[in-house]
């Protein structure tokens, strides 16, 4: 029987047995093994002291796979435009005045662009048959300063910044532009920075099957700058490490130095 943690993840996140076997987690693993004690949201060595290094790498890569948004029935365009009119009126303005008559149409068009990531599969970008063989290259592949433009799911306010991502290839490499496209597709959804960081890492892990993944995002949030505490110039940094990057502190440090954070 699967450990409770693995049963919960497989049932609720739609991960099939093939996905687990690809990452070396045997489905016959007894429930008493230490991997079942992984309960923290962040996989780290302090939670896995009883595991061997190979098990540690598998656990850090496979258990914390963020769920993707469920599909829902979309309202019609007319319903969306009516909702914008309602918000304009609620804000205290007249949606029928000259300057606002076309605003509902423009807002709906803008939302289609802002949130176009819901219509795209980021993993599919990495499973393209044009993916190259690694041809013996076995060191870090790192992409710096990929632009992040996303929207906070709490206030639908923009947050903008840069992502640095890296992977240690297994058998395959992928074109660098595809790494940037993965960031863009996932950013064009309602997000938190923390969730976006984790989703980018798990997408690279699933699509490339590398030995490890590292992601760093630094961004400024308009929900802080334009409302609430109204503090401009604040930036948030989030990281996610999987596989060998999660188990090798020296490799983490090297990634951060390459990303421009010598520590």
N, C-alpha and C positions, 0 to 999 in steps of 0.2 A: 504493500500500500504506500502511496505517496505520503511524505510528511505533510502535516497540516498546512504549512506555509506554501508548499508547492501545489497541493490540491486547490487551495484558495486562489492562487495566482492563475493556474491553468483553467479553472472553471470560470473565473470572472474576467479574465483578460483574453480569452480565446486562444491561448497558446497550445498548439497540439503537441503530440508526443514527438513528432519529428523535430520540432524546434528545440525541444529539450535534448534529444539525442545528439543533434549537431553540436551542442555545447558540452557534450560529455557527461551529462547528468543522467545516470541510469534510472529508469523508471521503477526498477525493483528495489531502489535504495530503502533500507529499513527505516522506519519512522524514528528509531531511537538514535540515528546518527546525528552528529552535532550540527549538520547543516540546517536542521529543523529549528534551531534556536535563533536564526536570523530574523529578528523582528523589527530592527531599526529601519527608518526610511533611508538611511545612508549606510551602504555596505562598507564596513571598515575593518581593519585588522583586529581592533579590540573586541569585536563581536564574534571573531572567528578563530580564537586562539587554539581550538582543538583540531582545526582543519589543516591538512597538508597544503603546501604551496599550490600544487595543481588544482586541488579542490577549491582553494581560496580564489584562484583566478576564475574558475567556472562559476562559483557562487556570485562573485562580484559582477560578472557579466550577465548572468541569466535571470536572477531572481527579481531585480528591481526594473522591470520593463514597463515604462509608463503606458497607461491605457490611452488609446486614441479616442477622439470624440465619437459618440454614437450618431448614426444617421437619423435625421428626423425629417418629417414632411415640411417643406419650406412653404411659407405663405406666398401668395401671389405678389407681383410687383405692385398692383393697386393697393393691396393691404399694407405693404411696406410703406408706400408713399403716404397713405392715410395715417399711419403711425407717426411719421415725421411731422405731418400737419398737427397732430394732437400735441406732440412735444413742443412745437413752436407756439401753439396757443397756450400751453401750460406755462411756458417761460414768460408769458406776458405780452407777446407780440401778436400781430394780426397776420396769419398765414396767407390772407388774400391781398395784402398790400403789394405794390409793384415789385419791391425788392425781394419778396419772399415767394412769389407765385411759382417760380421754377425750382425753389430750394428743395422740395421733396424729391423731385426727379434727380437733382444733382447729388443729394445725399445718398440715394439708393445706388446711383452709379458709382459713387465713391466707395460705398460699402462693398460693392461687388469687387472692386479692385483691392481694397484693404484686406478682405477676407477670402481672396481667391485660393488660398492654400487649402481650404476645405474640399475643393474639387480636384486636388492632386494627391498622388501617393508618393511620398518622399522616398520610400524604400525602392519603388520601381525605378527611380532615377539611377540607383546603384546596381540594379540587376540587369542593366542593358547588356546585350551580348557583345557590345564593343569594348567592355571592360578588358583591360590588358592583363596579360600574365605578369607576375611580379619579376620574372626574368632574373632571379637571384638577388634582387634588392630586398634587404631585410632590416632597414633602419627606419627612423621616424619619417613619416610624411606629414608635413605641417603647413597649414594655410593660415596666414595672419590677416587680421583686420577685414574679415568678411562683414559687410554691412548688415546691421540688424535694424529693421523698422517694424515694430509690432505694436499691439494695443493691449493694454491692461484689461483683464477680464472683469475687474472690480468696478472700474469707472469708464471703460472704453476710451481711456486717454492714451495717447501714444507714448511709447518708450523707445528710445533710439540709442544705438551704440555699435559696438564691434564685437565680433566673435573670432576667436582663434581656436582652431580644431586640428587634431592630429590623430593619426592611427599608426600602429605597427603592423605592417601588412603580413597576411598569411600567405596565400597562394596568388592573390590578385592585387592589382592597383586599379585606380579609377581616375578619370580625367579630373583635374583640379576644379574646373568650372562646375562639375557636378556636386562637389562638396559645397560650393557657394549656393547652388540651387537648392540643396537640402535645407540650408539655413533659411533661405528666402521662403520656401514653401511652408515650413513650420512656423516662421514668424508671421506669415499672413493668416493667422488664426488668432482668436482671443486667447491670451496667454498670461502667465506670470513668468518672470525671468527665470525663476527656479525650474518651473516645468519645462520651459523652452530648452534650457540647458540639458536637462535629463533626456528630453525627446530627441534632440540632435545626437546625443551620444548613443542612445539605444538604436536609432535609425542606422547610424554608421556601423554599429556592431552587427545588426541583423543583415544589412545589405552587403557588407564586405567580408564578414566572418574573419576579422583581423585578430591578432594576438592581444590587442589592447586599443583603447580609445581614450582621448583626453579632450575636454572642451572647457573653454574659458569665455565668459561673456561679461563685458563691462558696458553699462548703459545708464542713461539719465531718464528719469520718469517724470512725465508732465503731470501725473496725478499728485506728485510732491511739489513740483515747481509752480504749477498754475492754480492749485487749490490746496485745501488743508493747511499745512504748515508753510506753504509758499516759499520753499527754500530752493533757490536756483544754484546750479553748479554741483549738486550732490550726485554721485554716481554709485551704482551698486555693482559688485563683482560676484559672480557665481562660477563654480567649477563642478565638473563631473569626471570621474576617472573610472574606467572599466578595465578588466583583464590585467595585463602586466603593469599598466599605469596605476592600478589600485593597490598592487602588492609590492611595488618597487619604489621606495621613497626617492632614490637617486634618479630614477626615470621621471618621476613627478617634478623634481627640482629642475631637471634638464628641460622639460617641457616649459616650465614657467620662465626659465631664462631665455629660451628661444622666443617665447611670447612677449618678452620685454619686461619681465618681472624677476630680476635677479635675486630678490629676497634679501 
